[in-house]
Amino acid sequence: MLKRIYKIVKSVVFSAFILYGYNIIAAPLDLIIPINWITVCLVAILGIPGIFGLVILKLFVF
């Protein structure tokens, strides 16, 4: 049980760092994805394709 909680927390923290790194790189292009619990959970579940999905969503919707 403790290993599963550790794995989930590790995935959430790692995805928050991934979003932060992406925002630093994409700031000059004005493609910043906000770091909130929805985007962090989406990236934690889907991984790197989740970031690409959020970028495409931002390009087409906003």
N, C-alpha and C positions, 0 to 999 in steps of 0.2 A: 504494500500500500504506500509506504513512504517513497519507494523508488518511482512509482507512478506520479506522485505529487512533485517530486524532484524533477522528473522529465518534463512535466507540464510547465513548471516555473522556469526551467531552463529554456524551453521553447519560447515562452512569452518574452523573457528578457532578451534573448537573442534576436527575436523579430523586432523588438523595439529598437535595438542597436542597428539592425539592418535598415529600418525606416529612417532613423536619424542619419545614417551614412548616405542613404539615397537622397535625403533632403539637402544635405550639404553639397552633393554633386549636382543636383538638379535645380538649385537655387538660381543660377544665372538664366536658366531656361524658363523660369516661372512655372515649374511643374511640381510644386511642393505638395506633398500628401500630409495632411495633419496627423499627428501622432495622438490618437485617442484609443479607447479600449476596443472599439469596433475594428479599426484598421489593424491594430496589433493582433487581435484574435484572428482576423482574416488571414494575415500573413503567417501567424503561428500555425494555422490549420493547413493552408495551401502552400506555404513556402514562397520561393522566388516567383513562381507563376502568379501568386496572389498580388505581388507588387506590380507585375506587368498588367494584370487585370485592373488594378486601381489606377494605373497611369492611363490606360485606355478609357476607363470610365471617366476620368477627369478630363481627358481630351474631348470626348464626345458630348458629355453632359454639361460641363461647366465651361 
